[in-house]
């Protein structure tokens, strides 16, 4: 590859004689030439700039001077003309990989207020010349030379033979994996009281690889959530998805990861909760249940008014929601609801009916007989949008509900049991509840519209926690 850099400060590019780029030049892998823009000037002051049309501060680099220089450098061969500018497209690893495939790159280093805009416009129309105005970040420098150094190193290291171990290009930050690189360690094994993670000295290559992958996922989630949201779902295995779920990221069917926050619902969530409930309740119904019965149940139990009433009575109802974050430009593939607290669409929710007295159990006698422990709370509702089934979000909602119930005190007593009812035919839900500590204790009748269904009743003990609000007395 040949790279030409045109600048008024040729010595600025001297560092490119060093390190891997310098060796690549000496080995013939990179033909790098630096040109002094002032060499093409014709006046005794070697002038390259003039005052801007329209007035304003600073000076602008002249197009005629640049035209003479670039015509001589570009010649007739195909080339990519890079113009560093804060207003250009962001330089990324992907762009560097594209540029590494070019035969020739010419970098025009501007100074002052920049290069006359007609230069880029003119060369965009020249056959064989591709003009790209690029930025290395959201800040301003005195000239394009620093950007030229960055571009040359970013591109040169991708050329075959420049980096000794090509595998390092895959695992590093912004590489093919699409993640930030995991933390690295070397000798001594203990320094300043800090030890190298034990897994790295285990000699178990599989565990080392998994640890590094997990660290890369965690680091990317913390520092560059935009990169995590862009990961192709096909690149994520089951363990990746488990790790991401632990970080609050879930992978909906057919799309990349989305960040989801579980929080207490607020009054303004009521309309969105009603929309979400109407979309998810039918998913838990048996196949033979008629649409009229489902609609009747939704209309009599799951309207915005019902949720507003739940939220107005926090001593009786504990309502939590999962909202998909919009701060990284993603959603969960649905238009249901929105979060007034600054999140995105609601994608799941739970409702727990809390006891108001220490001896209170389930209201229905048939359930009260089989649910052990008092006081007992009911996990009345736990729903997640279908595209997020199997992602771990339902489990996160259940765990959050258990934690919140564990903090409650009823007349000074902790809640002993959390129970629920689920349709006997809903095997998927039953498996999920079993995984999260529930066991079957019996059955109950449950009316949906005019249809009478049979539910399994499942229950689990509530672990004690630091006392929170007392909902009784």
C-alpha positions as CSV (number, residue, x, y, z in Angstrom):
1,X,0.0,0.0,0.0
2,X,1.1,3.6,-0.7
3,X,0.1,6.4,1.6
4,X,0.9,10.1,0.7
5,X,0.5,12.8,3.4
6,X,0.4,16.4,2.3
7,X,1.1,18.9,5.1
8,X,2.8,22.2,5.9
9,X,4.6,20.5,8.8
10,X,6.4,17.4,7.3
11,X,8.4,16.8,10.5
12,X,5.2,16.2,12.3
13,X,5.0,12.8,10.6
14,X,8.5,11.7,11.9
15,X,7.0,9.3,14.5
16,X,5.9,7.1,11.6
17,X,9.6,6.0,11.3
18,X,9.2,4.3,14.6
19,X,7.7,1.0,15.9
20,X,5.7,-1.3,13.7
21,X,4.8,1.3,11.1
22,X,8.5,2.2,10.7
23,X,9.4,-1.4,10.3
24,X,6.7,-1.9,7.8
25,X,8.2,0.9,5.8
26,X,11.6,-0.6,5.9
27,X,10.3,-4.0,5.0
28,X,8.5,-2.7,2.0
29,X,5.0,-3.4,3.3
30,X,4.1,0.3,3.4
31,X,5.2,3.0,1.0
32,X,4.7,6.2,3.0
33,X,5.6,9.5,1.4
34,X,5.3,12.9,3.1
35,X,4.9,16.1,1.0
36,X,5.3,19.7,2.0
37,X,2.4,21.7,0.7
38,X,4.5,24.9,0.6
39,X,6.7,23.3,-2.1
40,X,4.0,24.1,-4.8
41,X,3.6,27.7,-3.8
42,X,4.9,30.4,-6.2
43,X,5.2,33.6,-4.1
44,X,8.2,34.4,-1.9
45,X,6.2,34.1,1.3
46,X,5.1,30.5,0.3
47,X,1.5,31.5,1.1
48,X,-1.1,28.7,1.5
49,X,-4.0,30.6,3.1
50,X,-6.2,33.7,2.8
51,X,-9.1,35.4,4.5
52,X,-12.5,33.7,4.4
53,X,-15.3,34.9,2.1
54,X,-18.2,36.2,4.2
55,X,-15.9,37.4,6.9
56,X,-15.2,35.7,10.2
57,X,-12.2,34.7,12.3
58,X,-9.1,32.9,11.1
59,X,-7.8,32.0,7.7
60,X,-8.8,29.3,5.1
61,X,-6.4,27.2,3.0
62,X,-6.5,28.1,-0.6
63,X,-8.0,25.7,-3.1
64,X,-5.6,26.6,-6.0
65,X,-2.5,25.7,-3.8
66,X,-4.1,22.4,-2.7
67,X,-5.2,21.6,-6.3
68,X,-1.7,21.9,-7.6
69,X,-0.3,19.7,-4.8
70,X,-3.0,17.1,-5.0
71,X,-2.9,16.9,-8.8
72,X,0.8,16.1,-8.6
73,X,0.4,13.5,-5.8
74,X,-2.7,11.7,-7.0
75,X,-1.7,11.6,-10.7
76,X,-3.8,9.3,-12.8
77,X,-4.1,6.2,-10.5
78,X,-7.1,5.4,-8.3
79,X,-6.8,6.8,-4.8
80,X,-8.8,7.5,-1.6
81,X,-8.4,11.2,-0.6
82,X,-8.8,11.6,3.1
83,X,-9.5,15.1,4.5
84,X,-9.3,15.1,8.3
85,X,-11.9,17.5,9.8
86,X,-14.0,17.7,13.0
87,X,-17.1,17.8,10.7
88,X,-16.2,14.5,9.0
89,X,-17.5,11.0,9.5
90,X,-16.1,9.2,12.6
91,X,-13.1,7.0,12.0
92,X,-13.9,3.5,13.2
93,X,-12.2,0.2,13.1
94,X,-14.5,-0.8,10.4
95,X,-13.5,2.2,8.3
96,X,-9.8,1.4,9.0
97,X,-10.4,-2.1,7.6
98,X,-12.0,-0.7,4.5
99,X,-9.1,1.7,4.0
100,X,-6.6,-1.2,4.4
101,X,-8.0,-2.6,1.2
102,X,-7.2,0.5,-0.8
103,X,-4.3,0.7,-3.2
104,X,-3.5,4.3,-2.4
105,X,-4.5,6.7,0.3
106,X,-3.7,10.5,0.1
107,X,-4.2,12.5,3.3
108,X,-4.7,16.2,3.0
109,X,-3.8,17.8,6.4
110,X,-5.6,21.1,6.8
111,X,-4.7,24.0,9.2
112,X,-6.2,27.2,10.4
113,X,-10.0,27.2,9.7
114,X,-9.7,24.3,7.3
115,X,-9.3,23.7,3.6
116,X,-11.6,25.5,1.1
117,X,-14.7,23.3,0.7
118,X,-14.3,23.3,-3.1
119,X,-11.3,21.0,-2.8
120,X,-13.3,18.1,-1.6
121,X,-16.1,19.0,-4.0
122,X,-13.7,19.1,-7.0
123,X,-11.9,15.8,-6.3
124,X,-15.2,14.0,-5.6
125,X,-15.9,14.5,-9.3
126,X,-12.5,13.2,-10.5
127,X,-12.7,9.6,-11.9
128,X,-10.9,7.1,-9.7
129,X,-10.8,9.4,-6.6
130,X,-12.9,8.7,-3.6
131,X,-13.1,11.6,-1.1
132,X,-13.7,10.9,2.5
133,X,-13.8,13.6,5.2
134,X,-13.0,11.9,8.5
135,X,-12.9,12.9,12.2
136,X,-11.0,11.1,14.9
137,X,-13.3,12.3,17.6
138,X,-15.6,15.0,18.9
139,X,-13.0,17.6,19.6
140,X,-10.9,20.1,17.7
141,X,-7.1,20.1,17.0
142,X,-4.9,22.7,15.5
143,X,-4.4,20.7,12.3
144,X,-4.9,17.4,10.5
145,X,-1.4,16.0,11.2
146,X,-2.5,14.2,14.4
147,X,-5.4,12.7,12.6
148,X,-3.0,11.6,9.8
149,X,-0.8,9.8,12.4
150,X,-3.9,8.0,13.7
151,X,-5.2,7.0,10.3
152,X,-1.8,5.7,9.1
153,X,-1.2,3.6,12.2
154,X,-4.8,2.3,12.3
155,X,-4.6,1.2,8.7
156,X,-1.0,0.1,8.5
157,X,-1.3,-2.4,11.4
158,X,-4.1,-4.2,9.4
159,X,-1.8,-4.8,6.4
160,X,-0.6,-8.5,6.1
161,X,2.7,-9.0,7.9
162,X,2.7,-5.8,9.9
163,X,1.4,-7.3,13.2
164,X,3.2,-10.5,14.2
165,X,0.2,-12.4,15.5
166,X,-2.9,-11.8,13.3
167,X,-5.1,-13.4,16.0
168,X,-4.6,-10.3,18.2
169,X,-6.5,-8.3,15.6
170,X,-9.6,-10.4,16.2
171,X,-9.7,-10.2,20.0
172,X,-8.7,-6.6,20.5
173,X,-11.1,-3.7,21.2
174,X,-13.3,-2.8,18.1
175,X,-12.0,-5.9,16.3
176,X,-14.0,-8.6,14.6
177,X,-15.6,-9.7,17.8
178,X,-17.3,-6.3,18.1
179,X,-16.4,-5.9,21.8
180,X,-13.9,-4.0,23.9
181,X,-10.9,-6.2,24.8
182,X,-10.8,-8.1,28.1
183,X,-8.2,-6.9,30.7
184,X,-4.7,-8.4,30.3
185,X,-2.1,-9.4,32.9
186,X,1.6,-10.5,33.0
187,X,4.3,-11.2,35.6
188,X,4.7,-10.8,38.5
189,X,1.6,-12.8,39.6
190,X,1.1,-10.5,42.6
191,X,1.8,-6.8,42.5
192,X,0.9,-4.1,45.0
193,X,-1.3,-6.6,46.8
194,X,-3.2,-7.3,43.6
195,X,-3.2,-10.9,42.2
196,X,-3.7,-12.1,38.7
197,X,-7.2,-13.7,38.4
198,X,-6.8,-17.4,39.3
199,X,-8.4,-18.7,36.1
200,X,-5.6,-17.2,34.0
201,X,-3.0,-19.3,35.8
202,X,-5.1,-22.5,35.7
203,X,-3.8,-23.8,32.4
204,X,-7.4,-24.6,31.4
205,X,-7.8,-23.0,27.9
206,X,-11.5,-23.3,27.8
207,X,-12.1,-21.6,31.1
208,X,-9.6,-18.9,30.2
209,X,-11.4,-18.2,26.9
210,X,-14.8,-18.1,28.7
211,X,-13.4,-15.7,31.3
212,X,-12.0,-13.4,28.7
213,X,-15.2,-13.4,26.7
214,X,-17.2,-12.7,29.9
215,X,-14.9,-9.8,30.8
216,X,-15.2,-8.4,27.3
217,X,-19.0,-8.5,27.5
218,X,-19.0,-6.8,30.9
219,X,-16.5,-4.1,29.9
220,X,-18.4,-3.3,26.8
221,X,-21.7,-3.2,28.6
222,X,-20.3,-0.7,31.1
223,X,-18.3,1.5,28.8
224,X,-19.7,1.2,25.3
225,X,-23.3,0.1,25.5
226,X,-23.8,1.3,21.9
227,X,-21.4,-1.5,20.7
228,X,-23.2,-4.1,22.7
229,X,-26.5,-3.1,21.2
230,X,-25.0,-3.6,17.7
231,X,-23.9,-7.2,18.3
232,X,-25.4,-9.6,15.8
233,X,-27.6,-12.1,17.8
234,X,-26.1,-15.0,15.8
235,X,-22.7,-14.3,17.4
236,X,-24.1,-14.8,20.9
237,X,-24.1,-18.3,22.4
238,X,-26.2,-19.5,25.3
239,X,-23.5,-18.6,27.9
240,X,-23.1,-15.2,26.3
241,X,-26.8,-14.6,26.7
242,X,-26.7,-15.8,30.3
243,X,-23.8,-13.4,31.1
244,X,-25.6,-10.5,29.4
245,X,-28.8,-11.2,31.3
246,X,-26.8,-10.9,34.5
247,X,-25.7,-7.5,33.3
248,X,-29.2,-6.3,32.6
249,X,-29.1,-7.0,28.8
250,X,-31.4,-9.4,27.0
251,X,-31.5,-10.7,23.4
252,X,-35.0,-10.5,21.9
253,X,-35.8,-13.0,19.1
254,X,-34.4,-11.7,15.8
255,X,-32.5,-8.7,17.1
256,X,-29.4,-7.6,19.0
257,X,-29.1,-7.1,22.8
258,X,-31.3,-4.5,24.5
259,X,-30.7,-3.1,28.0
260,X,-33.7,-3.6,30.3
261,X,-34.3,-2.0,33.7
262,X,-36.6,-3.5,36.3
263,X,-38.1,-0.8,38.5
264,X,-41.1,0.0,40.6
265,X,-44.0,1.2,38.5
266,X,-45.3,4.8,38.9
267,X,-48.8,6.2,38.4
268,X,-48.0,7.4,34.8
269,X,-47.2,3.8,33.8
270,X,-50.9,2.8,34.1
271,X,-51.9,3.2,30.4
272,X,-48.7,1.5,29.2
273,X,-49.2,-1.4,31.7
274,X,-52.8,-1.8,30.3
275,X,-51.5,-2.1,26.7
276,X,-48.8,-4.5,27.8
277,X,-51.3,-6.6,29.8
278,X,-53.6,-6.8,26.8
279,X,-50.8,-8.0,24.6
280,X,-49.4,-10.6,27.0
281,X,-52.4,-12.1,28.9
282,X,-53.6,-14.1,25.9
283,X,-50.2,-15.8,25.7
284,X,-50.9,-17.5,29.0
285,X,-54.4,-18.7,28.0
286,X,-55.1,-22.3,26.9
287,X,-55.5,-22.8,23.1
288,X,-59.2,-23.6,23.4
289,X,-60.2,-20.4,25.3
290,X,-62.3,-18.1,23.1
291,X,-61.4,-14.6,22.1
292,X,-64.6,-13.2,23.7
293,X,-63.7,-14.7,27.1
294,X,-60.2,-13.3,26.9
295,X,-61.4,-9.9,25.9
296,X,-64.0,-10.0,28.8
297,X,-61.2,-10.8,31.3
298,X,-59.0,-8.0,30.0
299,X,-61.8,-5.5,30.1
300,X,-62.8,-6.4,33.6
301,X,-59.3,-6.8,35.2
302,X,-56.5,-5.3,33.1
303,X,-57.5,-1.8,32.0
304,X,-55.6,1.4,32.7
305,X,-58.1,2.2,35.5
306,X,-57.3,-1.2,37.2
307,X,-53.6,-0.5,37.1
308,X,-54.1,3.0,38.3
309,X,-56.0,1.6,41.3
310,X,-53.2,-0.9,42.0
311,X,-50.6,1.9,41.9
312,X,-52.7,4.0,44.2
313,X,-52.7,1.4,46.9
314,X,-49.0,0.5,47.5
315,X,-49.7,-1.2,50.8
316,X,-51.7,-3.8,49.0
317,X,-50.2,-4.0,45.5
318,X,-46.5,-4.2,44.6
319,X,-46.2,-3.4,40.8
320,X,-42.9,-3.6,39.0
321,X,-42.1,-3.1,35.3
322,X,-39.2,-3.8,32.9
323,X,-38.5,-1.1,30.4
324,X,-36.2,-1.4,27.5
325,X,-33.6,1.4,27.5
326,X,-33.6,3.9,24.6
327,X,-30.4,5.6,25.6
328,X,-28.4,3.3,23.3
329,X,-30.7,3.6,20.4
330,X,-32.4,0.3,20.7
331,X,-35.8,-1.0,21.6
332,X,-37.4,-4.4,22.2
333,X,-39.2,-4.6,18.9
334,X,-42.6,-3.4,20.2
335,X,-44.5,-0.2,20.4
336,X,-46.3,-0.9,23.7
337,X,-46.1,1.8,26.3
338,X,-43.4,4.1,27.5
339,X,-41.7,5.1,30.7
340,X,-42.1,8.6,32.1
341,X,-39.0,8.0,34.2
342,X,-36.8,8.2,31.1
343,X,-36.6,4.6,29.9
344,X,-38.2,3.0,26.9
345,X,-41.1,0.7,26.1
346,X,-42.4,-1.5,28.8
347,X,-41.6,-5.1,27.9
348,X,-42.6,-7.0,31.1
349,X,-44.3,-6.5,34.5
350,X,-45.3,-8.2,37.8
351,X,-48.1,-7.5,40.3
352,X,-47.9,-8.9,43.8
353,X,-50.9,-8.8,46.1
354,X,-49.6,-8.2,49.6
355,X,-51.2,-9.3,52.9
356,X,-52.4,-6.6,55.2
357,X,-52.4,-8.7,58.4
358,X,-49.9,-11.2,59.8
359,X,-52.4,-14.1,59.6
360,X,-53.7,-13.2,56.1
361,X,-53.5,-15.9,53.4
362,X,-55.1,-16.4,50.0
363,X,-58.6,-15.0,49.7
364,X,-60.1,-18.1,48.0
365,X,-60.7,-20.9,50.6
366,X,-59.6,-23.6,48.2
367,X,-56.2,-21.9,47.8
368,X,-55.9,-20.9,51.5
369,X,-56.1,-24.6,52.4
370,X,-53.1,-25.6,50.3
371,X,-50.8,-22.6,50.5
372,X,-48.5,-22.9,53.5
373,X,-47.2,-20.1,55.7
374,X,-48.6,-16.8,56.9
375,X,-48.6,-14.0,56.0
376,X,-48.7,-15.0,52.3
377,X,-48.5,-12.8,49.3
378,X,-49.6,-13.6,45.8
379,X,-47.6,-13.2,42.6
380,X,-50.8,-12.3,40.7
381,X,-49.2,-11.4,37.4
382,X,-45.8,-12.0,35.7
383,X,-45.7,-11.3,32.0
384,X,-43.0,-10.7,29.4
385,X,-43.4,-9.9,25.7
386,X,-43.1,-13.0,23.5
387,X,-39.9,-11.8,21.8
388,X,-38.2,-11.8,25.2
389,X,-39.3,-15.2,26.2
390,X,-36.4,-17.5,27.1
391,X,-34.0,-14.6,27.6
392,X,-34.0,-14.6,31.4
393,X,-36.0,-11.4,31.7
394,X,-39.0,-13.3,33.3
395,X,-36.6,-14.7,35.9
396,X,-35.2,-11.3,36.6
397,X,-38.7,-9.9,37.2
398,X,-39.5,-12.8,39.5
399,X,-36.3,-12.4,41.5
400,X,-37.0,-8.7,41.8
401,X,-40.5,-9.3,43.1
402,X,-39.2,-11.8,45.7
403,X,-36.6,-9.3,46.8
404,X,-39.2,-6.6,47.2
405,X,-41.6,-8.9,49.1
406,X,-38.7,-10.0,51.4
407,X,-38.2,-6.4,52.5
408,X,-41.9,-6.0,53.5
409,X,-43.2,-6.4,57.0
410,X,-46.8,-7.0,57.9
411,X,-47.6,-6.1,61.5
412,X,-43.9,-6.5,62.1
413,X,-43.7,-9.9,60.6
414,X,-41.9,-10.9,57.4
415,X,-43.9,-12.4,54.5
416,X,-43.5,-16.1,54.7
417,X,-44.8,-17.4,51.4
418,X,-45.2,-16.2,47.8
419,X,-47.7,-18.1,45.8
420,X,-49.2,-18.0,42.3
421,X,-51.6,-19.7,40.0
422,X,-50.8,-20.8,36.4
423,X,-52.9,-22.6,33.8
424,X,-52.4,-26.4,33.9
425,X,-51.6,-26.3,30.2
426,X,-49.0,-23.6,30.3
427,X,-45.9,-25.9,30.6
428,X,-43.5,-23.2,29.7
429,X,-44.5,-21.0,32.6
430,X,-44.5,-24.0,35.0
431,X,-40.9,-24.8,34.0
432,X,-39.9,-21.3,34.6
433,X,-41.5,-21.1,38.0
434,X,-39.9,-24.4,39.0
435,X,-36.5,-23.0,38.1
436,X,-37.1,-20.1,40.4
437,X,-38.0,-22.0,43.5
438,X,-41.7,-22.6,43.2
439,X,-43.3,-26.0,43.9
440,X,-46.7,-27.3,43.1
441,X,-49.0,-27.4,46.1
442,X,-52.4,-28.1,44.5
443,X,-55.0,-26.7,42.0
444,X,-57.7,-24.0,41.9
445,X,-60.5,-23.0,39.7
446,X,-60.0,-19.7,37.7
447,X,-62.7,-17.9,35.7
448,X,-61.8,-16.2,32.4
449,X,-65.0,-14.5,31.1
450,X,-67.6,-17.3,31.1
451,X,-65.0,-20.1,30.9
452,X,-63.9,-21.9,34.1
453,X,-60.3,-23.0,33.9
454,X,-58.1,-25.1,36.2
455,X,-54.8,-23.7,37.5
456,X,-51.9,-25.2,39.2
457,X,-51.1,-23.5,42.5
458,X,-47.4,-23.1,43.2
459,X,-45.6,-21.6,46.2
460,X,-42.2,-20.7,47.5
461,X,-40.8,-19.5,50.8
462,X,-39.7,-15.9,51.0
463,X,-36.2,-15.3,52.3
464,X,-35.9,-12.9,55.1
465,X,-34.3,-9.5,54.3
466,X,-33.6,-6.2,56.0
467,X,-37.0,-4.9,57.1
468,X,-38.6,-2.4,54.8
469,X,-42.1,-0.8,54.8
470,X,-44.6,-2.2,57.2
471,X,-47.9,-2.7,55.3
472,X,-50.0,-3.7,58.3
473,X,-51.1,-2.4,61.6
